[in-house]
């Protein structure tokens, strides 16, 4: 069977990462959370008060950021490190979520991230989730999925995740953040979030998680 690339794109909080992780596990493929990379860069910029309007400043800051992924055997998950520090938990908080779409609309940030993503997918056998994976990063991916879900359902799921991390945020605020990110991500001039013409759309609002994963596995196997 040949190795393929599975690209999963979609709106914020649709369950892309959880789905992508589960698909990668079944296929014994590498999983890459491209959103985590934009989040790690955002965290660095926040900590260093990087001025986003200064191209040179952003460029310089990007040179100081080294992003790596390491598999945590105990937790069975891939975790992201920024300059050697495990930032997996911190990047998921509201501070980064509020700011990340402003950072990810910058073309020099995108170029740097896309280069790393393409290198990681070089040998195929990868499941990558994000906003532009099927349209820009891997336009030739053998399988492209576009995930959607009702906004209130997405906000409830996200609120629960934040609560599990100890952040108690009202449903309205979480919903506003998702909507605002979707708006910026879909409206930006570089690599906007959109469904690739050859992507299979999956609405996860009322889908059983196992069903969702098996549907993607089935589609992947048809393309191997
Ligand atoms: O996937 P996640 O919600 O963690 O992504 C956080 C943010 O990173 C998105 O709202 C978007 O601004 C940005 N992103 C992106 N392109 C990707 C993945 C994420 O612009 N491929």
Boltz pocket constraint, residues with backbone or C-beta under 6 A from the ligand:
constraints:
  - pocket:
      binder: B
      contacts: [[A, 12], [A, 13], [A, 34], [A, 35], [A, 36], [A, 38], [A, 39], [A, 100], [A, 101], [A, 102], [A, 104], [A, 105], [A, 129], [A, 130], [A, 131], [A, 132], [A, 133], [A, 181], [A, 182], [A, 185], [A, 191]]
      max_distance: 6.0
